[in-house]
Amino acid sequence: MATYPVLEGKNAVLFERLLENAKKEPAQLIPYQTSLSYDPKRDTDSTTTKMGNVPTASNIETDLEVEFLNAISKAADDIYDSLYFNKKIEVWKVHLDRVRSDGKVYAEYMRGIVSEDSNDNDADDHSTRDATFTIDGVAKRGWIDLPADIKEEIDYVFRDLAKITDDGDGNGEAFKDDDRGIGANAKEEATNPAN
């Protein structure tokens, strides 16, 4: 009987890096994340004809939102810079409990800008941030090494987390059709019913 390991929300974390710093530094984990929301969507419509409905679909739009405790960190400042100065930012939504047999971890890579950054400062609680990213195009799915010491792919294709260098495309690996249903947490192996 097939088993399907459930992905835990606490193990979905967001890494970021300003795109302009890709050759200077590795991606940073946004510290003290409390929530991560990912919302890709496509508006659809249809035209009624005498032969039936003909559907039409718009481009994918993706909103990504992360809530975290406000802390003194480079990642927190990068989010401000993206919003204040309209700087492109790279983000990786990493599922720590979806691991391939070779140890690579599943991630979705995106580029965009921070479009909102709400900051609450109640007297009886920690300072919190709620940042929303507006993503360009469609996220790229793939597999990364953790911890990151990774290299670039120049085009907007799946990237790994480390700083970008000029001597190769790193250890990141794009998601392939064969990867559907692959990856298990440490407690149990998934059984792919297609195999």
Summary of the structure (lengths in Angstrom):
residues: 195
radius of gyration: 18.8
end to end distance: 12.1
largest distance: 63.6
contacts: 544
relative contact order: 0.21
helix: 11%
strand: 42%
